Amino acid sequence: MGNSHRVDGRAPVHGFYSSSSWIEGAAVRQLETVADIDGVRAVAGLPDLHPGKFGPVGCAILADHIHPAFVGSDAGCGMALYTLDLAARRIRVDKAADRLRDIAKPYDGDIAGELAAHELAPSGFDASLGTIGSGNHFCELQTVEQVFDETIGIDRDRACLLVHSGSRGLGHALLERHVAEGLKPLAPDSAEGQAYLAAHDHALRWAQVNRSLIARRAAAALRCEVDPVCECSHNCVVHRGEGVLHRKGAAPSDRGLVVVPGSRGALSYLVAPLATAPREALWSIAHGAGRKFDRSSMIGRVGATKSDRERLARNPFGGRVICEDRALLAEEAPEAYKPITGVIADLEAFGLARVVASFRPLVTVKKIATMRRPKEDRR
């Protein structure tokens, strides 16, 4: 069980992070503020917890009503891990980086066909389908570092692909409509609640298709095939018998394997959530390393000189980072994130998950200079 407490009659707050974790006091205060909202039943803070705009990131919230603010402005944002039928030993990093660079460009394929194939209604944001986005989103070519559980079937000789993206402008527009109305909670069975859920579900499906299309574009660039390993959303609403479960920067622990990435300069981990995990964790685990420093504080901290920008364009493993936006290169520097080893250690120590495999980054694709930066979640 985590570190649980109640304050002034609020809903219980459960923290699944150790005293050695880098958890800002502001994030804990946001958890307690959420717990004080009428109708909130329980709050769980995970080891990647950090402050967010409308509440903490790295948490799960169980409530009586739907709170769009708890989902945030990128409904459906999540990650998908794939294996490639490409031998890791054959990869030449610079050549792979040159080929993958084009996936940072807008998709020039049959968007209408993609929508129809997945039974997605058209929207005003479909021109962004198949693109990574900005903020902390990326597409990363990886190799297997270590396999801890051979029974899962991870082939240590095959390259992998990790895609982190969301619903782009769809989620932003969805939240903006509710910001204009004061971000009031919505009864699940009300007309407003049903309308939000319909738009929310569309954004989640759109985001899933987006990740799949990004992966297929990357595989085509590398001249190989792609097979899914796991996929999930980190920003969503889930209806359970216990109430309305909101995840904001949290991965589900009730849907199989989950990938928990570090920064672009660290390993990523594939974990198996444990069925014996404490109920207080609200069926959720960490979704990544979590930010240590906010974006504004990273400007000037790193990347101020040409030599430092050149350093940021490589990772400690000899891999490449494709990011031609100088501000974004600094905002998303490895130094901006908590050590992933601490997050994974907390997941294990609190009985939330066990490690299946780890992966090393080879090429991380974020943004090239020709792309415009859309409005979307920049947590």
WOFENGI-V576418 format. One record per residue. NEAR is the number of other ideal C-beta (glycine too) atoms within 8 Angstrom. Layout:
near=[NEAR:NEAR]
This chain:
near=[6:13:7:10:6:10:9:5:4:11:10:11:15:16:13:15:12:9:3:4:11:6:12:8:6:7:15:12:8:12:15:11:9:14:15:10:10:3:8:15:9:13:15:16:17:16:15:14:16:13:9:12:6:7:13:15:16:16:17:15:16:14:15:7:11:14:14:11:10:13:14:17:11:14:19:17:16:16:14:14:15:14:13:14:7:10:8:10:5:6:12:6:11:7:7:13:11:7:9:15:10:8:12:12:10:8:10:4:7:5:11:7:8:14:13:8:6:8:4:11:5:6:8:5:12:9:6:12:15:12:14:14:11:12:9:7:11:12:16:16:15:13:10:16:8:7:10:8:10:4:4:11:4:11:7:7:7:12:15:14:16:16:16:12:14:16:15:16:12:15:20:13:10:15:14:9:8:12:8:6:7:5:9:6:9:12:9:11:5:8:5:8:13:10:8:13:11:8:9:13:8:12:14:13:11:15:18:13:13:16:14:10:12:15:15:9:12:16:13:7:10:13:4:9:6:12:8:10:11:11:9:11:13:13:16:12:11:9:6:9:2:6:8:14:14:15:16:17:15:15:14:14:14:5:6:6:11:17:13:17:14:12:12:11:9:13:10:15:15:18:15:12:13:10:4:4:14:11:5:11:17:12:10:12:17:14:14:12:13:15:11:9:8:7:8:5:7:15:10:5:9:9:11:5:6:5:6:10:11:8:7:13:9:9:12:4:7:6:12:12:13:14:12:7:11:8:7:11:14:14:10:13:14:9:9:12:14:12:9:17:6:13:17:12:9:15:15:11:7:12:8:14:14:9:12:13:14:12:14:11:16:14:14:15:13:14:13:9:6:4:10:3:6:9:4:14:12:7:11]
